[in-house]
Amino acid sequence: MKSWRLIVDRTPLPGALNMAVDEVLFRSLGAEPETVLRFYRWARPTASLGYSQSAERVLDLDYCRRNGIDVVRRITGGKIVLHDREVTYSIASSDTAIFSATLADSYRLISLALVRGLAKMGLTAGLAGPAPETYRKGGLPCFAYPARDEIEIQGRKIVGSAQKRLGGRFLQHGSIPLESDEEILKKISLLGEPNAEMKMISLSEALGRTVEFEWAVERLVEGMAEFFGVALRSQPLSSEESSAAVELQKKKYENEAWTRRLIRSGG
């Protein structure tokens, strides 16, 4: 049985540090097949931009500044996500025997594993078909519609994910809302339609009760291990990894030039 490294960061971290940790784990992948599964939280509400998005075109930066909402840019693609009361997962892997060497195949496999974890919570979820053209090519937020192979419950998105690949290595991370932030998401997004419907749902809404981070993570971990047939070993960040993440946080993810997409280095 293969073994994956498991990191559960129970202490909420600033958005810039969360993105730095994910990138450090991605960069650390060696020639031998290995996989790191991480779950984490956010210290403050944070809007994350997809790598290629223009902040000024899709995000109300003034509203974010006035209301204490941090803004970060991911190295992964995709659309705006508002991170706050949620479970966030990331998978960094170089194991093409499990995940294949294509974005679409690995993305679908991870979605199916997450569906298994949601089933352990008592939820019936499935994979979505193609999203409308207006969503694919427009500036709507990630949770406006379920895209192909994203996870939905009765037509409403419950997990939004994005991936970056370099050869056989990839980083995928995603948001699983514990509670809905739909109204704030509408306010930070330059939707063009203030009354636009968000086809999203949170774990608490889907289950009809409050869902805690720890409870949800336990079941997602079980689902991942069961679906992929792997053992998960708990191994927190080393001091070297933590130092590298803090350095990257300061140099890159807190750098306005990176956030505004004026520089592309390391992305």
C-alpha positions, 0 to 999 in steps of 0.5 A: 500500500502506498503512503501519502504525507498528511498535513492538517493545519488547524491554526488559521493562517494568513492567505499569503502564507497559505499560498506560500506553503502550497507552493513550497510543497509543490516545489519540494516534489522530487523525482520519486513518486510522492504525494502530500495532502494538506487541509487548512484554514484562513485567518481572515476573509481572503479573495484569491485570484486565478493566476491569469486573472486581472484583479482590476477586472474581476475584483472590487479592490476598494471594497476589499480594502474597506472591509478588511478582505485580503487579496492573494494571487494563486499559481493555479488557474481558475476564477475568484474564490472568497476563502473564509469559513471553509475547509481548504484542501491541497494535493501536491503530487508527482505520482503519475501512476495514481493520477495520470499525467494529464490535468483533466484525468487527475482533476476528475480522480480527485473530485471522485475522491472528494465525493467519497468523503462527502458521502461519509458526511451523509451527502450525495454529490456528483460531478457536473457537466460543462458550464455555460459559455458565459461562465467559462469565458467571463469574469464570474466567481468560481462558485457562480456555476459548477464547471465540468467535473466539479462537485455539485449537490442538486446543481449547486457547487460545493467544491471549487478547485484549480490545478497547476501542472509542470510535467508529471508534477501538479498542485491542486487546491480547492475550497469547500465552504462550511458556511455560505459567504454568497452575499460578500462574494457578490459584493467583492466581485465585479459581476456586472449583474448585482442580482446574479444568482450564485449556484453554490451550497455550503456543507452546513446548508447541505446537511441542515446543521453547523459543520465544524472544520475537524469533523469535515476533515476527518471524513474527507481524509477517510474518503481520500484514503479509501478511494485511492487505496493509500495510507496517510501518515501525519507529518507537519511542516518541517522547520526548513519548509516553514522557513521557506514558506515564510520567505516566499510569503514575504517575497512573492505573495505579499508583493503587490506586483505579484498580486496585480500580475505585474510580475510572473516569476515563479508562477 
